[in-house]
């Protein structure tokens, strides 16, 4: 008769599951120099007024010769840690989100772990412009189920490295930057600060933002009018679904932070979904479209300027290439 042998696995005690999670701190880092609308339009014979009328962009930020993406990412992460009152050693998971790192580049999450906490678990996530909202939902689930306690999310993008300088449709829109957030546990239901995610994709539009129709183009291409039409038609409903998920109405939203794709898209969504009462993030005006970094950068700047304050209810809505989208209601830390 055989006897089963019981093997006991030793190791760290798993973290405790919590009622939910909450945002604890935010941070952002952007290139020092800016490019004016006049400079953006000059190669195409367009004026700054022409660009602003169509995109809302007056200037944007791009990495200079002496700057690099990992330094921006680390700076944003450190700022979020400082705002949360934590240090790198307190983080047990790092989620890096980016769509602008190229095949062969060192993983962003691994580089962040090396610089901030070599012992933290880490991985990279690519959901394009929705990446930050995807990461927030992933971190919330990790904490709620006990797989992590404190999660650092860093969204960092070098979008200027993906665009064709001769392509009017992309070269006047995209900028570079990094935004970060620390997500931590909510010990009881009264402190839960991240609502259920509403996410998905419209795969029929996957080629609207892509590296050419067959994937062989070295530059990112965008079907601007089609993307604009999809966003203005689809995003209002996505935003309202996220409100419904936590039982609030548009009038209950204090701060609306959509992906900073284009100011005209933002204005249309606000009007159609009824968010006129809320403070509206419009960081695209001075930063351009920074893909997954746009939401944490915009929310950080609202806090720094005093337009948004701790405890307010904010609605985050990411949307973009894929066509992936994600939205959730959160409490501002």
RODO-2510 file (C-alpha; in nm, 4 decimals, decimal comma):
residues 333
     n   res          X          Y          Z
     1     x     0,0000     0,0000     0,0000
     2     x     0,1430     0,3351    -0,1001
     3     x     0,1289     0,6287     0,1354
     4     x     0,0837     0,9792     0,0005
     5     x     0,3534     1,2211     0,1057
     6     x     0,2389     1,5701     0,2007
     7     x     0,4773     1,8430     0,0852
     8     x     0,4637     2,1718     0,2719
     9     x     0,5724     2,4733     0,0681
    10     x     0,7615     2,7306     0,2694
    11     x     0,7883     3,0969     0,1835
    12     x     0,6480     3,4386     0,2628
    13     x     0,3006     3,4554     0,4095
    14     x     0,0589     3,5581     0,1327
    15     x    -0,0842     3,9094     0,1638
    16     x    -0,4291     3,9494     0,3148
    17     x    -0,7240     4,0035     0,0825
    18     x    -0,9026     4,3354     0,1244
    19     x    -1,2451     4,4837     0,0653
    20     x    -1,1014     4,6675    -0,2308
    21     x    -0,8324     4,9143    -0,3294
    22     x    -0,7732     5,2876    -0,3501
    23     x    -0,5464     5,5369    -0,5182
    24     x    -0,2802     5,6535    -0,2723
    25     x    -0,0610     5,8878    -0,4770
    26     x    -0,0016     6,0209    -0,8264
    27     x     0,3003     6,1523    -1,0115
    28     x     0,4059     6,2734    -1,3535
    29     x     0,7212     6,3617    -1,5455
    30     x     0,7473     6,5272    -1,8858
    31     x     1,0244     6,6416    -2,1193
    32     x     1,1659     6,9848    -2,0415
    33     x     1,1251     7,1424    -2,3822
    34     x     0,8028     7,2182    -2,5662
    35     x     0,7159     7,2445    -2,9349
    36     x     0,4755     7,5212    -3,0308
    37     x     0,1832     7,4921    -3,2672
    38     x     0,3709     7,7170    -3,5077
    39     x     0,6662     7,4776    -3,5130
    40     x     0,4389     7,1753    -3,5538
    41     x     0,2501     7,3236    -3,8458
    42     x     0,5380     7,4829    -4,0359
    43     x     0,6500     7,1683    -4,2294
    44     x     0,2958     7,1302    -4,3626
    45     x     0,2164     7,4931    -4,4321
    46     x    -0,0331     7,4968    -4,1440
    47     x    -0,0703     7,7649    -3,8798
    48     x    -0,0918     7,7247    -3,5037
    49     x    -0,4561     7,8386    -3,5232
    50     x    -0,5304     7,5663    -3,7800
    51     x    -0,3883     7,2964    -3,5512
    52     x    -0,5658     7,4285    -3,2419
    53     x    -0,9002     7,4486    -3,4211
    54     x    -0,8834     7,0800    -3,5155
    55     x    -0,7090     6,9246    -3,2164
    56     x    -0,7094     7,1802    -2,9346
    57     x    -0,3294     7,1449    -2,9136
    58     x    -0,1267     7,4635    -2,8618
    59     x     0,2024     7,2911    -2,7854
    60     x     0,3342     6,9499    -2,6908
    61     x     0,6337     6,7945    -2,5168
    62     x     0,8848     6,5583    -2,6735
    63     x     1,2029     6,3960    -2,5465
    64     x     1,5161     6,5946    -2,6209
    65     x     1,8551     6,4588    -2,7205
    66     x     1,9703     6,4389    -2,3575
    67     x     1,6487     6,2813    -2,2241
    68     x     1,5221     5,9234    -2,2219
    69     x     1,2022     5,7417    -2,1418
    70     x     1,3225     5,5338    -1,8466
    71     x     1,4361     5,8443    -1,6587
    72     x     1,0925     6,0004    -1,7065
    73     x     0,9287     5,6765    -1,5933
    74     x     1,1446     5,6559    -1,2801
    75     x     1,0816     6,0225    -1,1966
    76     x     0,7056     5,9754    -1,2312
    77     x     0,7199     5,6620    -1,0141
    78     x     0,9219     5,8395    -0,7449
    79     x     0,6750     6,1287    -0,7436
    80     x     0,3804     5,8902    -0,6982
    81     x     0,5624     5,7108    -0,4162
    82     x     0,6366     6,0400    -0,2396
    83     x     0,2734     6,1492    -0,2750
    84     x     0,1568     5,8207    -0,1222
    85     x     0,4006     5,8366     0,1702
    86     x     0,5702     5,5144     0,0625
    87     x     0,9151     5,4172    -0,0616
    88     x     1,0219     5,1684    -0,3252
    89     x     1,0678     4,8848    -0,0755
    90     x     0,6978     4,9114     0,0170
    91     x     0,5955     4,8116    -0,3368
    92     x     0,5453     4,4426    -0,4063
    93     x     0,4269     4,4755    -0,7694
    94     x     0,5179     4,7138    -1,0513
    95     x     0,2964     4,7347    -1,3598
    96     x     0,4529     4,9221    -1,6505
    97     x     0,2241     5,0234    -1,9328
    98     x     0,3455     5,1470    -2,2693
    99     x     0,2750     5,0999    -2,6375
   100     x     0,5844     5,2802    -2,7616
   101     x     0,8649     5,0452    -2,6602
   102     x     0,9996     4,8536    -2,9563
   103     x     1,0793     4,4849    -2,9971
   104     x     1,4256     4,4303    -2,8550
   105     x     1,4002     4,7121    -2,6002
   106     x     1,4586     4,6163    -2,2390
   107     x     1,1264     4,5610    -2,0613
   108     x     1,0113     4,8813    -1,8947
   109     x     0,8887     4,6982    -1,5851
   110     x     1,2260     4,5310    -1,5358
   111     x     1,4073     4,8646    -1,5646
   112     x     1,1702     5,0229    -1,3140
   113     x     1,2201     4,7347    -1,0730
   114     x     1,5979     4,7723    -1,1002
   115     x     1,5778     5,1419    -1,0150
   116     x     1,2956     5,1427    -0,7581
   117     x     1,2719     4,7985    -0,5926
   118     x     1,4721     4,5027    -0,7284
   119     x     1,2628     4,2610    -0,5232
   120     x     0,9231     4,3641    -0,6560
   121     x     0,7294     4,1490    -0,8987
   122     x     0,6894     4,3301    -1,2290
   123     x     0,5399     4,2982    -1,5734
   124     x     0,4644     4,5101    -1,8805
   125     x     0,1130     4,5715    -2,0077
   126     x     0,0207     4,7080    -2,3500
   127     x    -0,3356     4,8218    -2,4043
   128     x    -0,2265     5,1343    -2,5948
   129     x    -0,4069     5,4504    -2,4850
   130     x    -0,6244     5,2496    -2,2439
   131     x    -0,3209     5,1030    -2,0700
   132     x    -0,3384     5,3069    -1,7508
   133     x    -0,7041     5,2193    -1,6876
   134     x    -0,6305     4,8530    -1,7620
   135     x    -0,3449     4,8653    -1,5107
   136     x    -0,5599     5,0312    -1,2438
   137     x    -0,8194     4,7560    -1,2757
   138     x    -0,5516     4,4853    -1,2705
   139     x    -0,3917     4,6333    -0,9590
   140     x    -0,7308     4,6622    -0,7865
   141     x    -0,8036     4,2946    -0,8529
   142     x    -0,4571     4,1890    -0,7334
   143     x    -0,5045     4,3740    -0,4050
   144     x    -0,8650     4,2695    -0,3505
   145     x    -0,7768     3,9023    -0,3955
   146     x    -0,4622     3,9182    -0,1830
   147     x    -0,2037     3,8749    -0,4575
   148     x    -0,0473     4,2146    -0,3801
   149     x    -0,0631     4,4899    -0,1206
   150     x     0,0935     4,7990    -0,2795
   151     x     0,1156     4,8312    -0,6575
   152     x     0,3063     5,0955    -0,8500
   153     x     0,1709     5,1691    -1,1968
   154     x     0,3908     5,3632    -1,4373
   155     x     0,2613     5,4611    -1,7813
   156     x     0,5436     5,5923    -1,9984
   157     x     0,5380     5,6749    -2,3676
   158     x     0,7882     5,7850    -2,6319
   159     x     0,5265     5,8431    -2,8991
   160     x     0,7536     6,0728    -3,0973
   161     x     0,9639     5,7655    -3,1749
   162     x     0,6719     5,6018    -3,3571
   163     x     0,5583     5,8793    -3,5888
   164     x     0,6537     5,9757    -3,9415
   165     x     0,7607     6,3426    -3,9326
   166     x     0,6116     6,3793    -4,2822
   167     x     0,2680     6,2537    -4,1696
   168     x     0,0426     6,5473    -4,0802
   169     x    -0,2158     6,3209    -3,9156
   170     x     0,0176     6,2014    -3,6402
   171     x     0,3107     6,4423    -3,6195
   172     x     0,1025     6,7338    -3,4881
   173     x    -0,0698     6,5239    -3,2194
   174     x     0,1602     6,2913    -3,0262
   175     x     0,3915     6,3819    -2,7399
   176     x     0,6036     6,2036    -2,4807
   177     x     0,5721     6,1703    -2,1047
   178     x     0,5157     5,9490    -1,8026
   179     x     0,2503     5,9281    -1,5338
   180     x     0,2299     5,7033    -1,2299
   181     x     0,0010     5,5948    -0,9488
   182     x     0,0346     5,3951    -0,6286
   183     x    -0,2592     5,1647    -0,5579
   184     x    -0,3041     5,0299    -0,2054
   185     x    -0,5538     4,8384     0,0064
   186     x    -0,8835     4,9674     0,1370
   187     x    -0,9222     4,8008     0,4801
   188     x    -1,3022     4,8338     0,4764
   189     x    -1,5797     4,9091     0,2297
   190     x    -1,6016     5,2741     0,3326
   191     x    -1,2466     5,3338     0,2072
   192     x    -1,2772     5,1552    -0,1275
   193     x    -1,1752     5,4095    -0,3897
   194     x    -1,1719     5,2213    -0,7212
   195     x    -1,4977     5,1170    -0,8813
   196     x    -1,5662     4,8242    -1,1157
   197     x    -1,4050     4,8495    -1,4565
   198     x    -1,6008     4,8697    -1,7803
   199     x    -1,3669     4,7475    -2,0509
   200     x    -1,3557     4,5779    -2,3860
   201     x    -1,2556     4,6380    -2,7453
   202     x    -1,3942     4,6924    -3,0928
   203     x    -1,1688     4,4667    -3,2944
   204     x    -1,3306     4,5699    -3,6222
   205     x    -1,1397     4,8964    -3,5876
   206     x    -0,8019     4,7451    -3,5031
   207     x    -0,6412     4,8864    -3,8182
   208     x    -0,7535     5,2434    -3,7510
   209     x    -0,4336     5,2977    -3,5501
   210     x    -0,1612     5,0583    -3,6562
   211     x     0,1768     5,0184    -3,8210
   212     x     0,0304     5,0157    -4,1696
   213     x    -0,2533     4,7905    -4,2919
   214     x    -0,0268     4,4858    -4,3085
   215     x     0,1869     4,5606    -4,0038
   216     x     0,5035     4,6219    -4,2067
   217     x     0,5153     5,0024    -4,1908
   218     x     0,7914     5,1331    -3,9624
   219     x     0,5700     5,4216    -3,8528
   220     x     0,2375     5,4306    -3,6734
   221     x    -0,0513     5,5403    -3,8967
   222     x    -0,3915     5,6663    -3,7878
   223     x    -0,7202     5,7000    -3,9736
   224     x    -0,7987     6,0258    -3,7980
   225     x    -1,1554     6,0845    -3,9140
   226     x    -1,2582     5,7246    -3,8456
   227     x    -1,1042     5,7330    -3,4976
   228     x    -1,2745     6,0651    -3,4247
   229     x    -1,6116     5,9266    -3,5349
   230     x    -1,5722     5,6071    -3,3309
   231     x    -1,4634     5,7934    -3,0178
   232     x    -1,7393     6,0539    -3,0263
   233     x    -2,0015     5,7851    -3,0857
   234     x    -1,8752     5,5150    -2,8458
   235     x    -1,6960     5,6820    -2,5543
   236     x    -2,0017     5,8630    -2,4090
   237     x    -2,1769     5,5290    -2,3570
   238     x    -1,8629     5,3691    -2,2094
   239     x    -1,8357     5,6587    -1,9631
   240     x    -2,2007     5,6274    -1,8619
   241     x    -2,1642     5,2504    -1,8115
   242     x    -1,8789     5,3154    -1,5667
   243     x    -2,1060     5,5550    -1,3770
   244     x    -2,3841     5,2955    -1,3700
   245     x    -2,1402     5,0358    -1,2332
   246     x    -2,1083     5,2343    -0,9096
   247     x    -2,4627     5,3708    -0,9056
   248     x    -2,3882     5,7366    -0,9807
   249     x    -2,5081     5,9811    -1,2446
   250     x    -2,2997     6,2186    -1,4590
   251     x    -2,3939     6,4962    -1,2184
   252     x    -2,2206     6,3077    -0,9355
   253     x    -1,8835     6,3132    -1,1131
   254     x    -1,6552     6,5874    -0,9807
   255     x    -1,3643     6,5385    -1,2210
   256     x    -1,3733     6,3864    -1,5697
   257     x    -1,0376     6,2581    -1,6963
   258     x    -1,0657     6,1012    -2,0408
   259     x    -0,7699     5,9968    -2,2507
   260     x    -0,6196     6,3159    -2,3902
   261     x    -0,6533     6,2228    -2,7558
   262     x    -0,7987     6,5404    -2,8992
   263     x    -0,9760     6,8316    -2,7316
   264     x    -1,2625     6,8168    -2,9823
   265     x    -1,3278     6,4522    -2,8881
   266     x    -1,3248     6,5451    -2,5184
   267     x    -1,5688     6,8328    -2,5731
   268     x    -1,8051     6,6084    -2,7698
   269     x    -1,8013     6,3344    -2,5029
   270     x    -1,8657     6,5874    -2,2246
   271     x    -2,1608     6,7309    -2,4139
   272     x    -2,3156     6,3969    -2,5153
   273     x    -2,2713     6,2242    -2,1772
   274     x    -2,3686     6,5257    -1,9664
   275     x    -2,0489     6,5916    -1,7677
   276     x    -2,0704     6,9713    -1,7915
   277     x    -2,0779     7,0080    -1,4117
   278     x    -1,7458     6,8281    -1,3693
   279     x    -1,3937     6,9682    -1,3868
   280     x    -1,2681     6,8518    -1,7262
   281     x    -0,9085     6,7454    -1,7844
   282     x    -0,7712     6,9220    -2,0933
   283     x    -0,3990     6,8524    -2,0596
   284     x    -0,3862     6,7708    -2,4321
   285     x    -0,3729     7,1461    -2,4939
   286     x    -0,0186     7,1712    -2,3573
   287     x     0,1084     6,8125    -2,3713
   288     x    -0,0406     6,6585    -2,6823
   289     x    -0,1556     6,2973    -2,6925
   290     x     0,0743     6,0916    -2,4683
   291     x    -0,1193     5,7651    -2,5093
   292     x    -0,1329     5,5572    -2,1879
   293     x     0,0465     5,8298    -1,9916
   294     x    -0,2156     6,0946    -2,0672
   295     x    -0,4647     6,0127    -1,7887
   296     x    -0,2194     6,0003    -1,4957
   297     x    -0,0369     6,3105    -1,6246
   298     x    -0,3646     6,5012    -1,6620
   299     x    -0,4945     6,3983    -1,3183
   300     x    -0,1629     6,4844    -1,1533
   301     x    -0,1629     6,8306    -1,3102
   302     x    -0,5215     6,8938    -1,1961
   303     x    -0,4195     6,8112    -0,8392
   304     x    -0,1066     7,0257    -0,8576
   305     x    -0,3014     7,3238    -0,9886
   306     x    -0,5699     7,2912    -0,7213
   307     x    -0,8459     7,2384    -0,9782
   308     x    -0,9028     6,8904    -0,8322
   309     x    -0,8806     6,8001    -0,4649
   310     x    -0,8398     6,4873    -0,2555
   311     x    -1,1581     6,2877    -0,2000
   312     x    -1,3362     6,4007    -0,5127
   313     x    -1,5014     6,1443    -0,7363
   314     x    -1,3260     6,1141    -1,0736
   315     x    -1,4184     5,9208    -1,3847
   316     x    -1,1256     5,7845    -1,5873
   317     x    -1,1871     5,6752    -1,9469
   318     x    -0,9145     5,5301    -2,1664
   319     x    -0,9663     5,4561    -2,5357
   320     x    -0,7518     5,4155    -2,8435
   321     x    -0,5659     5,1639    -3,0577
   322     x    -0,7120     4,8204    -3,0609
   323     x    -0,9758     4,9670    -3,0436
   324     x    -0,9458     4,8985    -2,6710
   325     x    -1,1260     5,0912    -2,3993
   326     x    -1,1567     5,0889    -2,0204
   327     x    -1,3240     5,3147    -1,7653
   328     x    -1,3701     5,3296    -1,3887
   329     x    -1,4821     5,5711    -1,1206
   330     x    -1,2157     5,6437    -0,8572
   331     x    -1,1622     5,8643    -0,5530
   332     x    -0,8800     6,1153    -0,5960
   333     x    -0,6054     6,0521    -0,3372
***
